[in-house]
């Protein structure tokens, strides 16, 4: 057996031993009712005047958003169009802000924290305790940011999430365009959670059963949070 292969096997064995010695994952669901409001500029509102469920797109906010009737208007006569122009809006595009405070137990100090937004649209930016965690243009895949540098253990923490409009997606984003669709609703449209683990975590797990071959294939992506 050559030297590189021996080193590779030793790294795998040591990683698995470290993984087995760690505490189980702690998950804090952030689903539920959040504070909500909108702004025309990319700055948080001075005050939040609405509530919204998470998961939930912006049309579920109460009281309703100002442009609600334009998103769900019914034409008063028959209209014939080949397709809608994505950039020809009949409303003013706005930033939508979700805010929630969550208590993080002191007992979780020393673990590695991660915020996960399973699906969100469009152009999502996350702030925790006033600090910018990062931005993502993903619309159909999970967004994850490490939160350890800003979390206050044994205290309340403010989570602020901003989403933009479909027309603000960069060209390289997998946003999708439906030529028959006139309005695109933004928002958090899947689970939001905080999770705490050791510095080695299972990031993805795919189970592939085969009835014909009587076989189960499991593909696992393991993520190391140990500093380089």
N, C-alpha and C positions, 0 to 999 in steps of 0.2 A: 504494500500500500504506500503510495507516494506521500510526501510531506504535506502538500496543500490539502489533500483529502483528510488526513489525520487532524489537521488544524480545524477544518470545517466541522468534522464530527465532534470534536471537543467543544467548539463554540455552541453547537446545537444542544449537546448534553448539559452544559453549564446554564444555558438559557432556560431549558426545561426545568432544571432543578430550582432555579430562581423563581420561575413561574409557579411551581407547585408549592413553594414555601409562602406565597403571598396570600393575603386575606381575600375572601370572595368580593366580587364587585358590589358596590352600593349604588343604587340608582334612585335619583330623586326626580319624579315626574313633574314637569312644569305645565302639563295640560290643565286647562281650566279657564277661569275668567281673568283676563288681563285688562289693564288700562290701555286706552287707545285714543289716538287722534292723528290728524293730518296737518302737513305744512306745505307751503309752496316752495320753500327753500330747504336746503339740506341741513337744517338745524332743528333740534328737538323743540316741541311746543312748550310755551311758558307754563301751561297747565293742561292736564288731560281731562277731557269732558265726556268721554265715551267709555264703554266697556265692550269687550269682544271675546268670544270663546276661542281657545286654541286647542286643537286645530280649528281654523276658521279664516276664510277670506274676508276682505274688507267690507263686503256688503252685509255681513252679519253684525256689524257694529251697532250698538244702541246707545243713544239715539242714532238714527241713520246718518250716513255720510251725506254731505251736501249734494253730491252728484248722483245720488242713488237713482233718481227718476230717469236720468240720462242713460245709466247703465241698463235699465230695464224698461225703456220706453216702448210703447206699442204704436206703430205708424197709423195715422188716421186715414191713409189711403194705400193702395197697392203700389209697391215700389219695385222696379226692375233694374237690377245691377248685376254685372258680370262678377264683380268682386269688390270688396271694400279696400280702401287705401289705409294701410296700417297707421300711417303718419298723419292722416287727416282726422283730427280729433274734434269732437263736438263738446269737449269739456276741458278744463284746465288740469293737466297732470300734476299729481301731488306725491309727496313722500308720506308713507304711512308708518306710524310709530307704535310699537307694542312695548308696554312696560309692566314689569312685575318685580316684587320683592320676595326673596326666599331666604329662610333661615338655614344656615349650613352648620351642622353640629360640630362642636369642638373636637369630638372623637375622630373626625375624619382628617384632622391635621396630620400631615406626613404622607398622605396618599396623593395620587396624581389625579387631578380633576379635568373633566372634559365636558364641554357643552355640545350637544348634538341637536341639530334641526334636521329632521329626516327629509323634509321637502319644503321648499320655500320659493316664492317668485315675487318680484324679479329684482336682481342685484341686492343681495342681503348683506347688511353690516351689523355687527354685534358689539355692544358696549357693556362692560360689567364694572360697576362702581366707578363710572366715568372714564374708564380706560378702553381704548379701541382694541378689540380682540382680532379683528380682521374682516375682510369682505370676500364675498363669493358670488359668482354669476350663475352657479348651478341652479337649475329649476326642478330637476327630476331625481337628483341623487343627494344623499346626506351631506350636510355641512358640519364640520367638526372644528372646534378651536380649543386649545389648551387654556385653562383658566387659573392655574395655580398661582401665578404671579400677582393676581389681583383679588383672589377670594379672601374674605374675612371669615375665618373659622370661629364658630361660637357667636355669630352675629348675623344680622340681616344683610343681604346683598341685593343691590339693584341691578336688574337685567333689562337692558334696553335694546330692542331690535328694530332696525329700520329696513323697509323694503321700498323699492322704487316702482316704476311703471314699465310696461312691456316695451315701449318705444325707446327706453334708455338702455336696453340690453346691448352690449357690444356685438359686433358682427360675428365674432367667433363663438358666441354662446349658443347652446342647444336650446333655443327658446321655442322653436316651432311656430309656424304661421298657418292659420286656417283662413283661406281666402273668403269663406262665407261668414267669418266672424267679424263683428263690428267692434266689440268691446272686450278687453282682457282684464279680468279681475286679479289683482295682486293679493299677497298675504301669505301667512304661514298655513300650509295645507296638509300638515302631518304632525306627528308627535314632536314635542320639544322636551329634552331631558338633560339633567346633569348626571354624570357617572364618575365614580371614584374607584380607582384600582391601585395596584402596585405599579412599578415602572415598566412592567411587561404586561400587555393586555391583548386579548383576542379582539381584533378589529372587525373581522368579517368571518362568517361561518356559512358554508354552502353544503347542504346535504343532498346527494344525488342517488336515489334508490333505483335499482334495476331489478324488476320482478323476473324478467327472463333469465338473467344471469345469477339471480339470488345473491346480489352483491350490493353493498352500500359504500359509496365513495363520499368521503368528507374532505372538503377543501377548506383550509383555515389560513387566514392572514393574521400573523402575529406582529404587533407593533411594539417597538421599544421606545420608551420615553426617557431612557438614560441619556444624559447630555453627551454629545460627541466628545 
